[in-house]
Amino acid sequence: MLAFEGETMPARIGKRLRTAPAAGVTLFRHDNVRSPVQVRALTDELQRAAGAHPLLIAADQECGQFIALGDRSTPFAGNMALGAVDDVELTVRVGRAIGLEARAMGVNMIYAPVLDVASNPANPALGIRAFSDDPAVVSRHGAAMVRGLQSAGVAATVKHAPGGGEAATDPHHGRAVVAATRDVLDAREFVPFRASFAAGARLAMSGHFALPAVSGDAALPVTLARAVMTDLLRRELGFERVTISDALDMRALDQGPDHVPDVVAAVRAGVDLLLTAADPQARAGIERALIEAGERGAFDAGELAATERRLAALRTWLRSAESTVPQPDLDIVRGAAHRALEAELARRSITLVADQAGLLPLAGGADAGRILAVMPRPRDLTPADTSSTVPPALAAALRRYHADVDEVVVEPEPDEASIVAVRDRARSADRAVVGTIDAHRLTAQLRLVEAIVETGTPTVAVAMRGPWDVAVYPREVTGLATYSILPGSLDALAAVIFGEASAAGRLPVRLPARIGDSVVV
């Protein structure tokens, strides 16, 4: 799978597609995406260059914290919000909407859904990308998302096979390990993948984490492990379709002296497609390694032929889907129907976790005093993240119901001077609404919440990413979870805070328990 920088097709990519056809192209938000019109023109150009060789064109359009097709696509709140609603039919509808928008832009393959189980709150690469920490919930919503995407004629890519939610390291940055026993893996990690395979998922993406209970090697990423990619996925779990690696530039894969990962081992392990990044030198090294390995007979001819058959079957499915579901017009992208669906998901997902003080609903109007609204500045906490493109919108959402809102935006890890400044402003406020983004890991945000509470100002604290934050809030606060920093979710939050809507969501994960004043994970 090729990749490149640019909003139009570079001449070298066009030449490559004509003379040495690749399976397809991955589009990345920061490299290739400006608007739906521009993406449609780019994908048309790529398909013309490919000629009679139909091209796979993919993007990481997970929604939630990772929106690869840009701000003008519909910003659905994402998997954990869907898990909080726990309505399979809604998940199918959201999946179909995501798929139709992708098809309108010429994208026929989505690297979603994420099927990792959120069993480890400390996993920095997962969080709200997961549906739940319950394998049964992940299974039914993962399968529903597959059905929704593929009903729109887009091939779904389930990830990260065969399940890496328990890892405590982001594989973008270093070696990750899922050290669970085989019994636990069978009962937890593998369950959603079995369900999605049964639902007809067209592709499965390998994770760059080690799975020693299967491979016997705590240092070997599953992408390179034949015991996982062939023996487990194909022979035990019965997956007969296309496998694809996660991005080859991730640091969980040893990049080698020439910054080339061991792609030969990946192919020999049973990976059908290799997901390259936009670096042309790195891709040249990867291709050189593959050619040299082929010349020395390192690959099994029968297995290469099987890969070709699987790819041919995928292309046949895409042609059939295109004839059944014609490419939509671009006006479907963020059209009225999808905006209404986005709002429905946001409204139904807001979860009230704790309100011991009975603070909700807040009164609005001229006599209700001043509200202090505090929110961390969104940033990308992992490369699988586009949060930095989202403007802080908590205060704007609250002002729809109450005009006197004092807004403070802090850094994701505020320093002591910032915390003191916010505390001083809280003293002059009548009420405070403070959002946190992964405060269970970025603990300076927790100190900020505690400083506001110490002033005696009645406080609503909102977990805007993982709901685990609520478990570490002071007892005095009213705690809610939105599972999203997107404007639609914050608008839905404001409606709940001011009593215009009820908090209909349910926690899709178990929170750590409190014993006395301590939180026990």
C-alpha positions in Angstrom: 0.0 0.0 0.0 1.7 3.1 -1.3 1.7 6.5 0.5 2.9 10.0 -0.5 2.8 13.6 0.6 0.6 15.9 -1.5 -3.0 16.8 -2.2 -2.5 15.9 -5.9 -0.9 12.7 -7.3 2.9 13.1 -7.7 4.2 12.1 -11.1 6.4 9.4 -9.6 3.3 7.8 -8.0 1.4 7.9 -11.3 4.4 6.3 -13.1 4.6 3.6 -10.4 0.9 2.7 -10.7 1.2 2.5 -14.5 4.4 0.5 -14.7 4.6 -1.6 -11.5 1.1 -1.8 -10.1 0.8 -1.7 -6.3 -2.2 -3.1 -4.4 -3.3 0.4 -3.4 -2.7 3.7 -1.6 -3.3 4.9 1.9 -4.4 8.5 2.4 -3.3 10.3 5.5 -5.0 13.4 6.8 -1.9 15.6 7.2 -0.3 14.4 4.0 -3.2 14.2 1.5 -6.5 15.7 2.8 -7.9 19.2 2.4 -11.5 18.9 1.5 -14.0 16.3 0.2 -13.9 17.8 -3.3 -10.1 17.7 -3.3 -10.0 14.1 -2.0 -12.5 13.0 -4.7 -10.3 14.6 -7.4 -7.2 12.9 -6.0 -8.8 9.4 -5.8 -10.2 9.8 -9.4 -6.7 10.7 -10.5 -5.2 7.7 -8.7 -7.7 5.3 -10.2 -7.1 6.7 -13.7 -3.4 6.1 -13.3 -4.0 2.5 -12.2 -6.0 1.8 -15.3 -7.4 -1.7 -15.6 -5.8 -2.6 -12.2 -8.5 -1.5 -9.7 -6.9 0.3 -6.8 -7.5 -0.1 -3.1 -7.7 3.4 -1.6 -7.7 3.4 2.2 -8.0 5.8 5.2 -8.1 5.6 9.0 -11.6 7.0 9.2 -12.3 5.6 12.7 -14.1 8.9 13.9 -13.8 9.9 17.5 -10.3 10.9 18.2 -9.0 9.8 14.8 -10.7 11.4 11.8 -8.5 10.8 8.7 -10.8 12.3 6.1 -10.8 15.8 7.5 -12.9 18.3 9.3 -15.6 18.4 6.6 -16.5 14.8 7.1 -19.1 14.1 9.7 -17.3 14.0 13.1 -19.1 11.1 14.8 -18.1 10.6 18.4 -16.5 7.2 17.9 -16.4 3.7 19.3 -16.6 4.3 23.0 -19.5 6.6 22.6 -21.2 3.8 20.6 -20.4 1.4 23.4 -22.0 3.8 25.9 -25.2 3.9 23.9 -25.0 0.1 23.3 -27.6 0.1 20.5 -26.3 -2.2 17.7 -28.7 -0.7 15.2 -27.2 2.8 15.8 -23.7 1.4 15.3 -24.8 -0.1 11.9 -26.3 3.3 10.9 -23.1 5.2 11.9 -20.9 2.7 10.1 -23.0 3.0 6.9 -22.8 6.8 7.1 -19.0 6.7 7.5 -18.8 4.3 4.6 -21.0 6.4 2.3 -19.0 9.5 3.0 -15.8 7.6 2.3 -17.2 6.2 -1.0 -18.3 9.7 -2.0 -14.7 10.8 -1.7 -13.4 7.7 -3.6 -12.1 5.8 -0.6 -13.1 2.1 -0.8 -11.3 0.7 2.3 -11.4 1.9 5.9 -8.9 0.9 8.5 -11.7 0.3 11.1 -13.2 -0.8 13.4 -10.8 -1.1 16.3 -11.6 -4.4 18.1 -9.1 -4.2 20.9 -10.7 -4.7 24.3 -10.1 -1.7 26.7 -9.0 -3.9 29.6 -6.0 -1.7 30.5 -6.9 2.0 31.2 -3.1 2.7 31.1 -2.9 1.7 27.4 -1.9 5.1 25.8 -2.7 4.0 22.3 -6.3 2.8 22.8 -8.7 4.6 25.2 -11.9 5.7 23.4 -10.9 4.0 20.2 -12.3 0.9 21.9 -16.0 0.1 22.2 -15.7 -1.3 25.8 -13.7 -3.4 28.2 -16.3 -6.2 27.8 -15.5 -8.6 24.9 -19.2 -9.2 24.3 -19.9 -5.5 23.8 -16.9 -5.1 21.6 -18.0 -8.2 19.6 -21.5 -7.1 18.9 -20.6 -3.5 18.0 -17.5 -4.4 16.0 -19.6 -6.8 13.9 -22.2 -4.1 13.6 -19.7 -1.6 12.4 -18.4 -4.1 9.9 -21.9 -4.6 8.5 -22.6 -0.9 8.4 -19.3 0.0 6.6 -19.6 -2.8 4.1 -23.3 -2.1 3.4 -22.0 1.1 1.9 -19.5 -0.7 -0.4 -16.4 0.0 1.7 -14.2 -2.9 2.8 -13.8 -2.9 6.6 -10.4 -3.6 8.2 -10.6 -5.0 11.7 -7.7 -4.1 14.0 -5.4 -4.7 15.7 -5.5 -8.5 15.2 -5.6 -10.6 17.3 -6.2 -8.0 20.1 -3.8 -5.6 21.8 -5.9 -3.7 24.3 -3.9 -5.0 27.3 -0.6 -3.5 26.2 0.8 -0.7 28.3 3.1 0.8 25.6 2.1 2.7 22.4 3.6 0.6 19.6 4.1 3.8 17.6 6.9 4.6 20.0 8.2 1.3 21.3 7.8 -2.4 22.0 4.4 -3.4 23.3 3.6 -6.8 24.9 0.3 -8.5 25.7 1.4 -10.9 28.3 -2.0 -12.6 29.0 -2.2 -16.4 29.1 -3.7 -18.3 26.3 -6.9 -19.0 28.3 -7.4 -15.3 28.8 -6.7 -14.5 25.2 -9.3 -17.0 24.1 -11.9 -15.5 26.4 -11.1 -11.8 25.9 -8.8 -10.7 23.0 -9.9 -13.2 20.3 -13.7 -13.0 20.9 -14.4 -9.8 18.9 -12.2 -11.0 16.0 -14.1 -14.2 15.8 -17.4 -12.2 15.7 -16.1 -9.8 13.0 -14.8 -12.6 10.8 -18.2 -14.2 11.0 -19.8 -10.9 10.1 -17.8 -10.9 6.8 -14.9 -8.4 7.5 -12.9 -8.2 4.3 -9.5 -7.4 5.9 -7.7 -7.8 9.2 -4.8 -5.5 10.3 -2.0 -7.0 12.4 -0.9 -5.2 15.6 2.7 -4.5 16.3 2.7 -6.0 19.8 4.2 -9.3 21.0 1.9 -12.1 22.0 4.2 -14.6 23.8 1.4 -17.0 24.8 1.0 -17.7 21.1 4.4 -17.0 19.5 6.6 -18.0 22.5 8.6 -14.8 22.0 8.0 -11.6 24.1 10.1 -9.6 21.7 8.5 -10.6 18.4 5.7 -8.4 17.1 2.7 -10.4 15.8 3.2 -8.9 12.3 6.3 -11.0 12.1 5.1 -14.1 13.8 3.8 -16.9 11.7 2.4 -18.6 14.7 0.0 -15.7 14.9 -0.6 -14.5 11.3 -1.0 -18.0 9.8 -1.4 -20.6 12.5 -3.7 -18.6 14.8 -5.6 -16.2 12.4 -6.1 -18.5 9.5 -6.1 -22.1 10.9 -7.6 -21.5 14.4 -9.8 -18.4 14.0 -10.7 -19.2 10.4 -9.9 -15.9 8.7 -9.7 -16.6 4.9 -9.5 -13.0 3.6 -6.8 -10.3 3.3 -4.4 -9.5 6.1 -2.5 -6.2 6.2 0.3 -4.9 8.5 -0.1 -1.9 10.6 2.1 1.0 9.5 5.6 -0.1 8.9 7.2 3.0 10.3 6.1 2.3 13.9 8.9 1.9 16.5 7.5 -1.4 17.8 9.1 -2.9 14.6 12.9 -2.8 14.6 13.6 -0.4 11.8 17.0 -1.9 11.0 20.2 -0.1 10.0 18.7 1.4 6.9 15.4 2.2 8.6 13.8 -0.8 6.9 11.7 -3.1 9.0 11.9 -6.9 8.4 9.2 -7.0 5.8 10.5 -10.3 4.5 9.6 -11.8 7.9 6.2 -10.2 7.7 5.4 -11.8 4.3 6.8 -15.1 5.4 4.6 -14.9 8.5 1.5 -14.6 6.3 0.9 -10.9 5.8 -0.7 -10.1 2.4 -0.4 -6.3 2.3 2.3 -4.0 3.7 1.2 -0.5 4.9 4.0 1.9 4.0 4.4 5.5 5.1 4.9 8.5 2.9 8.8 8.4 3.1 9.9 7.5 -0.5 13.4 6.4 0.7 11.9 4.1 3.3 9.6 2.6 0.7 12.5 2.1 -1.7 14.3 0.2 1.0 11.3 -2.0 1.7 10.8 -2.8 -2.0 14.5 -3.5 -2.5 14.4 -6.0 0.4 11.4 -7.7 -1.1 12.9 -8.0 -4.5 16.2 -9.3 -3.2 14.4 -11.9 -1.0 12.3 -13.0 -4.0 15.4 -13.4 -6.1 17.0 -15.7 -3.6 13.8 -17.8 -3.2 12.9 -16.7 0.3 9.1 -16.8 -0.4 6.9 -19.8 -0.9 5.3 -19.6 -4.4 2.1 -21.3 -3.2 1.6 -18.7 -0.4 2.3 -15.8 -2.8 -0.4 -17.3 -5.1 -2.8 -17.5 -2.2 -2.2 -13.8 -1.5 -3.0 -13.0 -5.1 -6.2 -15.0 -4.9 -7.3 -13.2 -1.7 -6.6 -9.8 -3.3 -8.5 -10.8 -6.4 -11.5 -11.8 -4.3 -11.3 -8.4 -2.5 -11.4 -6.6 -5.8 -14.2 -8.7 -7.0 -16.2 -7.9 -3.9 -15.5 -4.1 -4.4 -16.7 -4.3 -8.0 -19.8 -6.0 -6.9 -20.4 -3.5 -4.1 -19.9 -0.6 -6.5 -22.6 -2.0 -8.8 -25.0 -2.5 -5.9 -24.3 0.8 -4.1 -23.3 3.5 -6.7 -20.8 6.1 -5.6 -22.7 8.8 -3.7 -22.6 12.5 -4.6 -20.4 14.6 -2.4 -23.3 16.4 -0.9 -23.9 13.4 1.3 -20.7 14.3 3.2 -21.8 16.0 6.4 -25.2 16.4 4.9 -28.3 17.0 7.0 -29.1 13.3 7.6 -25.5 12.5 8.8 -25.4 15.7 11.0 -28.6 14.5 12.7 -27.1 11.0 13.2 -24.0 12.6 14.7 -26.2 14.6 17.1 -28.2 11.5 18.0 -25.0 9.5 19.0 -23.7 12.4 21.0 -27.0 13.0 22.8 -27.5 9.3 23.7 -23.9 8.7 24.9 -23.5 11.4 27.6 -23.1 9.5 30.9 -23.7 10.8 34.4 -21.4 8.9 36.7 -21.6 10.7 40.0 -23.8 13.5 41.4 -23.8 13.0 45.2 -24.2 16.7 45.8 -27.3 16.9 43.5 -25.7 19.7 41.6 -27.5 19.0 38.3 -29.2 20.5 36.5 -27.5 23.9 36.8 -29.7 27.0 36.6 -29.3 29.3 33.7 -30.4 32.9 33.1 -29.3 36.3 34.3 -29.6 35.6 38.0 -27.6 32.3 38.0 -24.2 33.9 38.4 -20.9 33.3 36.6 -19.7 29.9 35.4 -16.0 29.1 35.1 -15.4 26.8 32.1 -12.0 25.1 32.1 -10.7 22.7 29.4 -7.3 21.4 28.3 -6.1 22.4 24.9 -6.6 19.3 22.7 -3.4 17.7 21.4 -2.6 14.4 19.7 -1.7 12.0 22.5 -0.7 9.3 20.0 0.0 9.3 16.3 -3.5 7.6 15.9 -5.1 10.9 16.9 -6.3 14.1 15.2 -7.5 15.8 18.4 -5.0 18.7 17.8 -7.3 19.9 14.9 -10.3 20.3 17.3 -10.7 23.8 18.9 -11.6 24.0 22.6 -15.4 24.2 22.6 -16.6 23.7 26.2 -17.3 27.4 27.0 -19.1 27.9 23.6 -21.4 25.0 24.3 -22.3 26.3 27.8 -22.9 29.8 26.5 -25.8 28.4 24.4 -27.7 28.1 27.7 -26.0 30.7 29.9 -24.3 33.9 28.8 -22.0 34.6 31.7 -19.2 32.0 31.2 -15.6 32.7 31.9 -13.4 30.6 29.7 -9.9 29.2 30.5 -8.0 26.9 28.2 -5.0 25.2 29.9 -2.2 23.0 28.5 -2.7 19.2 28.7 -0.2 19.1 31.6 -0.7 22.5 33.3 2.1 23.8 35.4 1.7 25.0 39.0 1.4 28.6 38.0 -1.5 27.8 35.7 -3.2 25.8 38.4 -2.9 28.6 40.9 -4.2 31.1 38.3 -7.3 28.9 37.6 -7.9 28.4 41.3 -7.9 32.2 41.8 -10.5 32.6 39.0 -12.6 29.8 40.5 -12.9 31.8 43.8 -14.9 34.5 42.0 -17.1 32.1 40.1 -20.5 30.8 41.3 -20.0 27.4 39.6 -17.3 25.6 37.7 -17.3 23.1 34.8 -13.9 21.6 34.2 -13.1 19.1 31.5 -10.2 16.6 31.6 -8.5 14.6 28.9 -6.8 11.5 30.2 -6.3 12.9 33.7 -5.9 9.3 35.0 -2.6 9.4 33.1 -1.8 13.2 32.8 -2.2 13.8 36.6 -1.5 17.5 36.5 -5.1 17.9 35.3 -6.3 16.1 38.4 -4.4 18.6 40.6 -6.2 21.3 38.6 -9.6 19.8 39.5 -8.6 19.4 43.1 -7.5 23.1 43.3 -10.9 24.3 41.9 -12.8 22.1 44.4 -10.7 23.4 47.3 -12.1 26.9 46.7 -15.6 25.6 47.6 -17.1 26.5 44.2 -19.6 23.8 43.2 -17.9 21.9 40.4 -18.9 19.7 37.5 -16.0 17.6 36.2 -16.2 16.0 32.8 -14.1 13.2 31.4 -13.8 14.2 27.8 -11.8 11.2 26.7 -11.5 8.0 28.7 -14.1 7.8 31.4 -11.5 6.4 33.9 -10.8 10.0 34.8 -14.1 10.1 36.9 -12.6 7.5 39.3 -9.8 9.9 40.3 -11.9 13.0 40.7 -12.5 14.4 44.2 -15.7 13.0 45.8 -17.3 16.5 45.9 -17.6 16.9 42.2 -20.4 15.9 39.9 -18.8 13.6 37.3 -19.9 13.0 33.7 -18.3 11.3 30.7 -18.6 12.5 27.0 -16.1 10.1 25.4 -15.3 12.9 23.0 -14.0 16.5 22.7 -15.9 17.0 19.5 -18.3 20.0 19.4 -21.4 17.8 19.0 -20.5 15.9 22.2 -19.9 19.1 24.1 -23.2 20.6 22.9 -24.9 17.4 24.2 -23.1 17.7 27.5 -24.3 21.3 27.9 -27.9 20.2 27.3 -27.5 17.6 30.1 -25.8 20.1 32.5 -28.7 22.6 32.1 -31.5 20.0 32.2 -32.5 20.2 28.6 -31.7 16.5 28.1 -31.1 13.5 30.3 -27.8 11.6 30.5 -28.8 8.4 28.7 -25.4 6.8 28.3 -24.1 3.9 30.4 -20.5 3.3 31.3 -18.9 0.9 28.7 -16.0 0.2 31.0 -15.6 -0.6 34.7 -14.1 2.1 36.7 -11.4 1.5 39.4 -12.9 1.1 42.9 -12.4 3.5 45.7 -11.4 2.3 49.1 -11.5 5.1 51.6 -9.7 8.0 49.9 -7.6 5.8 47.6 -8.4 4.5 44.1 -7.6 0.9 43.6 -7.0 -0.1 39.9 
